[in-house]
Amino acid sequence: MLFQVGGHGKRPTFFEMAATQQLPPSLRAALTYSFGVLAQRRPFFHKVLDYDDEFFAMLMIVLETHSLRTTEASFSESLYGLRRRSAKLSQGKEAPHTDSVEHSGIEKHQKILSVVFLVVLPYFKSKLHSVYRAQRDAMLQDTLWGAGDVGMDESDGFSERGENLHIPAELTDNDRSRSARVKNLVKRIISACYPWIHATNEGLSFAYQLLYLLDATSFYSPALHILTVNVCRATGQELMDASSKVSKNRMRERERLWGPAWLKAVQGVLLSSLYRTLDYAQTGLIAAVFFFKMMEWWYQSAEERMTAPTVYPPPPPPPPPKVAEEGIPLPPDRTLCPLCTSKRTNPAVVAASGFVFCYSCIFKYVSRYKRCPVTLMPVNVDQIRRLFHDV
């Protein structure tokens, strides 16, 4: 079986659909990392990191709503030139095992549900994952250290770190204990059900992706099947028609402006600024993150070069020691022993002077005279080093 990897026809390839699915998580990771770097210099951005799920969900709601309204595609799908079309399944009489698919523009309720599946459900999934992870860590800590050492002392209203939880005075002890039991019960239910929900979602997604790869279905994910929406590659004429439609809608919105002339002018400028911001938000946001990462790499490389230790060239070797006038002269052949004037055997070097002799010759000489025979420097037998490679 041949897979579509060349991008022919209106049906997107598996790799295009996978790229559109991975783009929002990658964009979120890049934005979180960027704000984390900025928070090191501006502590104000720590508040953004504390509510990163909410901020990213609001950002994606704006981007996805605008993209579905203008291009009938999600934020990531529009970057790849893809469009969403309503799929009306009708069972063919001549081919009972094949489905004939008719494509048309998506309706308003499909756009709303698309935002729900693209933004709202991933947001709740992220929050459930956070609760499950916190509950799992708490259970692991209780298993290791015991349940009595962690948590909150309900009698005084302080947490384990000594922070005041600001419990209202009108709440009685029974109300506090009841609310705590309800919260613990909800957390236990989430920790028990979330793994099954997550496994079911991942299993269905994998099954749909495998069937899409094998051309057994036209839906890449269960969400698209529930919405009865297919993702298709847009043609040049469709892009021109979409642009013309957006221009007409914006002209009608400008005509509906009310008030005096100066107020209409102000509203027109605000609308134009809003339209321009939303139109360039897709590519501008990705370009900004890419530019930030490039600048970070540039400055990080410069800092590494500045803080890296300077590598100096090795110092030149020290000059050879001078031969004493009363010492033994060196032979012209450097492979000969100065003492026996024969080919060196079992070579050894005097550490104080660096001259090489036969081991037996230099050992006898140093043992008797306690000096180097060439430089007459004081030496003992402990300063004789055997050489295993005669140079």
Secondary structure by P-SEA (a helix, b strand, c coil): cccccccccccccaaaaaaaaaaaaaaaaaaaaaaaaaaaccccaaaaaaaaaaaaaaaaaaaaaaaaacccccaaaaaabbbbbbbbbbbbcccccbbbbbbccccaaaaaaaaaaacaaaaaaaaaaaaaaaaaaaaaaaaaccccccccccccccccccccccccccccaaaaaaaaaaaaaaaaaaaacaaaaaaaaaaaaaaaaaaaaacccccccaaaaaacbbbbbbcaaaaaaaaaaaaaaaaaaaaaccccaaaaaaaaaaaaaaaaaaaacaaaaaaaaaaaaaaaaaaaaaaaaaacccccccccccccbbbbccccccccccccccccccccccccccccccccccaaaaaaaaaccccccccccccccccbbbbcccc
